Amino acid sequence: MDTVLGIDLPTWWFLLIGALISGYGILDGFDLGAGALHLFFRKEESRRIALNAIGPVWDGNEVWLVIGAGSLFAAFPLVYGTLLSVFYLPFMLFLVAIILRAISIEFRSKETMKWWRQLWDVSFCVSSILISLLLGLILGNLIQGIPLDANHRFVGRLRDFFNPYALLVSVTVLSLFMMHGAMYLIMKTEDRIFARLTIIANNSSKFFILCFMATSMATLIYIPHMIAIFKNYPELFVLPIAAVLIVLNIRRSIEKRQYRRGFVSSSITTALLLILFAMGLYPNLVLSNVDPKGHISIYEAASSDASLRTMLLFAFIGMPLVATYTVFVFWTFRGKVKLEENSY
Amino acid sequence: MDNVELLSRIQFAFTIAFHYIYPPLSIGLGVCLVAMEGLYLKTSNKVYEELTRFWVRIFALIFGIGVATGIVMEFEFGTNWAVYSRYVGDIFGSALAAEGIFAFALESAFLGILLFGWNKVSPRVHFTATILVALGSIFSALWIVVANSWQQTPSGYRIEGKGMKARAIVTNFWDMVFNPSSIERYSHVLIGALLAGSFLVLSVSAWYILKKQYLAHAQAAFRIALWVAAVSSLAQLFTGHQSAEVVTKYQPAKLAAMEGHFDKLSPADMYIMGWVDAKQQKTTGLKIPGGLSFLVHQDFKAPIPGLNSIKPEDRPTAVNFVFQSYHLMVTIGMMLIALSLFGLFMLYRKKLFETRWLMIVFVFSVLLPQIANQVGWYTAEVGRQPWVVYGLLRTSTALSEAVKAEHVLASLLLFTFIYVMLFGLFLYLLNKKIQHGPDVIDSDQEEPSSRMNPSFSPLIRD
């Protein structure tokens, strides 16, 4: 099999897509979280500051979703088609929420009427929450595996997706994003909204830790295949331990009022949780919970070596570029938010 | 056609038609913005700065809706067309991924600087951001059109596997990218976008001129956009002809549908306008006998294969629809050339901005490139049916197996609701921004207020 630097091409793409999804979780995670917290800010000025804290970057953050989905399409077309069609309605709701959220941000500042702003504030908040919950719902079902027969045909029903474990993961993702968003907003704000956010960060981190513990327990008890890898490679157990330490570090950072450190920690938490999920999957991309033959492995789903190799070259050229723009934009808009004529 | 297929096709057509209003506008507007801001940096004239800021706000509105509706398209390939996704992932997926990494990332990142960076970065860096956003949208169109063109004229691939497991594999990446129709179709689409953007600027500026508001701004913008429009509309004649040649060579069924030509092998007429009765296999209308034959072979008698020379199951069914779409596009193309050249002539005669009726025509002209872009797209897409990948994969087999008709119906209703609301809000906010006009920053310069009598302003020469 074709390899690059000793790693086969499908594995490269498994890693790259994992990195893209983690990047999406970290970047859009904080602006989705900021959106989910939006209605906690009561004053018009606070809401504007919160919105302008993500204003110049949220669109760039969403790029990671577009590239991630595009890469999944290109590298593992079988998985792309199967997953998106199996989760048809959740994805359709997700898309509608993405549209609503984008236009809420764009439209809110265009009129000064109270009802107008209230309407888009609610729409912004609800769509942010909905997106987080749907991402969690899909993730929760992927962790458990979905009903695919030996030919990868879907043999389940829509309502099976709404099982307790998936709902738990769903709420956990929301709580993670809310905490992450609070930490980001704290770094970007001062005065009244800052004071309010310190309380929100404190509460949301407690809420997250509760969800994190519940999900970890449920996974240990009900989803044995996700932890099977540690039986073969016990040294990898360092990762879940790291995750626990980092999560505890978030609490410590909040108590010591070191929010930058807290934000970095919640970013790492997002990545680590996705890495743990990926380790449980590899070398599969989709697990079937009715027939092991229904698992879709990266080798079965992969595009041709020629295509994967060309795209890997594109990724090596393109990813540093994307990272550079991202850093440049965040650096340009560094520091606390000040409202001005161009603000939302 | 079963319900899932019908509904999925309606949903795809509807969501892409709606999406296709916005990216061409942002591409064309992006180029106009680069010209405006470039002139500002060159001349330090406040009018150009105010103009740039005004159009950036409109650009933001259009761009935002374009992005939000574009993400829908990316996901729909997987949700509604899973078999298609698997079949073409190797090829179409790579082009889509390349679009994301090389184009979309560029425009989205620098859009933040364009919108909010006025006081954060130097004017030069801001101008660079404007150029990068414009370039990003141009590259974005490139990859999307490449991906679509591969479906029209596949090359650089081989087929692996059989039946439902069959898929297309890239054998030569650059042959796939530069497939026989890529360049021709891309230039045609790109110029269509320049027309969409420039005619928006023309329309809004003409409206201000009629209302005698912001005259300095409106006339400056009008001149810029008129040049873009004139050059583009003439160039469109050329790229249109090239696209037609590609269709002639690679998609004979589409060409035959475009001209309503049924006879197996006979000279074909060219219609100025007409009506196709597909049942009777008869086309009537105003025509140049043998015109198509002449255009293709420079010979009025040269035979062109008609629809009857193609297997019944491989013919496009909506022949009249393709015919009308195509002819409407061509007619509008001619109108745009006439309008922009006449505009330039009147500018040269220094009568352009005083000719009221012409300004009124320009106000409404914004609809023309929009209609032409839409019907041009219909011609290309409906004309290649029943194939989703020409000659390789039928639309009817490209569907997702896991999806039920009622789910597609539900999502279609949801999208219809959201898009109708979105379009209403878009028009409302666009109108509001136009009513509000450019913000005049400097009030004690040589031009006290742009609302004042234009004869006081040294900027107005015509």
Interface residues (C-beta under 8 A of the other chain):
Chain A: N52 G55 P56 V57 D59 G60 E62 V63 L65 V66 I67 A69 G70 S71 F73 A74 A75 F76 P77 L78 Y80 G81 T82 L83 L84 S85 V86 Y88 L89 F91 M92 F94 L95 V96 I98 I99 L100 A102 I103 I105 E106 F107 K110 R153 F154 L158 S303 S304 A306 S307 T310 M311 F314 A315 G318 M319 L321 V322 Y325 T326 F328 V329 T332 F333 E340 N342 S343
Chain B: A60 L61 G64 I65 V67 A68 T69 I71 V72 E74 F75 F77 G78 T79 N80 W81 A82 V83 Y84 S85 R86 Y87 V88 G89 D90 I91 F92 G93 S94 L96 A97 A98 E99 G100 I101 F102 F104 A105 L106 S108 A109 F110 L111 G112 I113 L115 F116 G117 W118 N119 K120 V121 E160 R167 I169 V170 T171 F173 S400 E401 A402 V403 H407 V408 A410 S411 L414 F415 I418 L422 L425 L429 K432
